[in-house]
Amino acid sequence: MNAIDTSIDSAIRAAASAIVLENVSKSYDGTTQVIPPLDAELRAGEFTVVLGPSGCGKSTLMQMIAGLERVSGGTISFGARKVQDLEPKERGCAMVFQNYALYPHMSVFENIAYSLKVAGMPKPERVERVEAVAKMLGLSDLLARKPGQLSGGQRQRVAIGRAIVREPGVLLFDEPLSNLDAQLRHDMRMELAELHRRIGATTVFVTHDQVEAMTLADRILILNKGRIEQFDTPKAIYHKPASVFVAKFIGAPPMNIVPVTGDGKVLRLADGQVLVECPVFGDYQLGIRPEDILVGEGPIKAGLRYREDLGSHAILAADLGGNLLRIATPFGADIGTEANLSLTFPPLRLHLFDAETGRAIPGAFSAQ
Ligand SMILES: Nc1ncnc2c1ncn2[C@@H]1O[C@H](COP(=O)(O)OP(=O)(O)OP(=O)(O)O)[C@@H](O)[C@H]1O
């Protein structure tokens, strides 16, 4: 990295500020609350991924942070500054959209330099900044080209360059990779992670791709109908989901959830089959990830319905007392030819959820 690179990196790092949302709510029509009052603190320099199903309010939340939508209530702070009533350009954040519209008649250099020019920055300084950003993003050899002469990934890098050249303390991405093919998405994911490590801007990234969320995020904010289901590290989200919603949203295939009843000693299915010991009474939902189920020997009986060999591993689908159970087994694992599977659910891999609310009940299986 040369001296100019370092100055850009550290300028962005210095400007990174925490984003604090307090009681932030949004209604477009004055009656339906798309976002009920919500509190969250996105730490300075942190990479937060906002994840959730279509229509849950991800873009709305992002646009309120950016200033493209007004909040209906509450406050948004960037560090010590309250920004909810400021115009987007006064907030000091930059945004990269899914449909990153580059100016087609301008060169890559001019596209990246445009906002600096509008801001009245003198030319020598502009050139220096654009060259530094281009170097950071591997665009130095493409500065004279027009967007039409670039690949999808290169265009996306120009859009990112355009966003970071003004050295924002807050960087917002709204599904920036969803128009790219699988290989490019993968490459861009690595580049974004690397870029974030270097510049350290507080970053918010909206997606409905759980792989992007798991690989990029310091913390994932999972939204369900405008409410936060869980806001935690990818590891905690995967291994300690706070609700059935989170458990079923993350993982491919997702966590298996079966209704069970406890008699104070064991948990049973509706047909009476015992699954595991557990000292609780009443109705619950029991969760287990496909890769945590042991196949071969065990007290739990399930009927094999089909098997998919995926190369690295196989996914079995089985009927467990009328519930569909998905099991991931190592490729080539000997599961026999029996239509009846014998399974074990290791207690420390199990998750118990309230039957009504779907919220996790921590500690139901001793070491959770
Ligand atoms: N400008 C608007 N006027 C009225 N309703 C809106 C407007 N924008 C979004 N909505 C509604 O607000 C809710 C949340 O939309 P939003 O776009 O924030 O969801 P999202 O999670 O980003 O969805 P997707 O993943 O499909 O982009 C939806 O019910 C949507 O119909």
The ligand as an SDF file (V2000), in Angstrom:
LIG
                    3D

 31 33  0  0  0  0  0  0  0  0999 V2000
  -43.0140    3.7430   -0.7840 N   0  0  0  0  0  0  0  0  0  0  0  0
  -43.8180    2.8600   -0.1830 C   0  0  0  0  0  0  0  0  0  0  0  0
  -45.1360    3.1190    0.0280 N   0  0  0  0  0  0  0  0  0  0  0  0
  -45.9330    2.2450    0.6520 C   0  0  0  0  0  0  0  0  0  0  0  0
  -45.5320    1.0480    1.1120 N   0  0  0  0  0  0  0  0  0  0  0  0
  -44.2510    0.7240    0.9400 C   0  0  0  0  0  0  0  0  0  0  0  0
  -43.3250    1.6070    0.2710 C   0  0  0  0  0  0  0  0  0  0  0  0
  -42.1000    0.9980    0.2650 N   0  0  0  0  0  0  0  0  0  0  0  0
  -42.2600   -0.1950    0.8660 C   0  0  0  0  0  0  0  0  0  0  0  0
  -43.5360   -0.3670    1.2690 N   0  0  0  0  0  0  0  0  0  0  0  0
  -44.0740   -1.5350    2.0080 C   0  0  0  0  0  0  0  0  0  0  0  0
  -43.3250   -1.6710    3.1890 O   0  0  0  0  0  0  0  0  0  0  0  0
  -43.0570   -3.0440    3.4710 C   0  0  0  0  0  0  0  0  0  0  0  0
  -41.5600   -3.2620    3.5820 C   0  0  0  0  0  0  0  0  0  0  0  0
  -40.9740   -3.0330    2.3200 O   0  0  0  0  0  0  0  0  0  0  0  0
  -39.3920   -3.0770    2.1030 P   0  0  0  0  0  0  0  0  0  0  0  0
  -39.1260   -2.7360    0.6800 O   0  0  0  0  0  0  0  0  0  0  0  0
  -38.7400   -2.2580    3.1480 O   0  0  0  0  0  0  0  0  0  0  0  0
  -39.0990   -4.6230    2.3710 O   0  0  0  0  0  0  0  0  0  0  0  0
  -37.8010   -5.4750    2.0330 P   0  0  0  0  0  0  0  0  0  0  0  0
  -37.5760   -6.3350    3.2210 O   0  0  0  0  0  0  0  0  0  0  0  0
  -36.6890   -4.5790    1.6130 O   0  0  0  0  0  0  0  0  0  0  0  0
  -38.3250   -6.3480    0.8220 O   0  0  0  0  0  0  0  0  0  0  0  0
  -37.5180   -6.9770   -0.4390 P   0  0  0  0  0  0  0  0  0  0  0  0
  -36.5700   -7.9810    0.1240 O   0  0  0  0  0  0  0  0  0  0  0  0
  -38.6110   -7.6000   -1.2300 O   0  0  0  0  0  0  0  0  0  0  0  0
  -36.8410   -5.8150   -1.1170 O   0  0  0  0  0  0  0  0  0  0  0  0
  -43.7340   -3.8350    2.3520 C   0  0  0  0  0  0  0  0  0  0  0  0
  -44.9670   -4.2750    2.8170 O   0  0  0  0  0  0  0  0  0  0  0  0
  -43.8790   -2.8300    1.2450 C   0  0  0  0  0  0  0  0  0  0  0  0
  -45.0050   -3.1320    0.4530 O   0  0  0  0  0  0  0  0  0  0  0  0
  1  2  1  0
  2  3  1  0
  2  7  2  0
  3  4  2  0
  4  5  1  0
  5  6  2  0
  6  7  1  0
  6 10  1  0
  7  8  1  0
  8  9  2  0
  9 10  1  0
 10 11  1  0
 11 12  1  0
 11 30  1  0
 12 13  1  0
 13 14  1  0
 13 28  1  0
 14 15  1  0
 15 16  1  0
 16 17  2  0
 16 18  1  0
 16 19  1  0
 19 20  1  0
 20 21  2  0
 20 22  1  0
 20 23  1  0
 23 24  1  0
 24 25  2  0
 24 26  1  0
 24 27  1  0
 28 29  1  0
 28 30  1  0
 30 31  1  0
M  END
$$$$
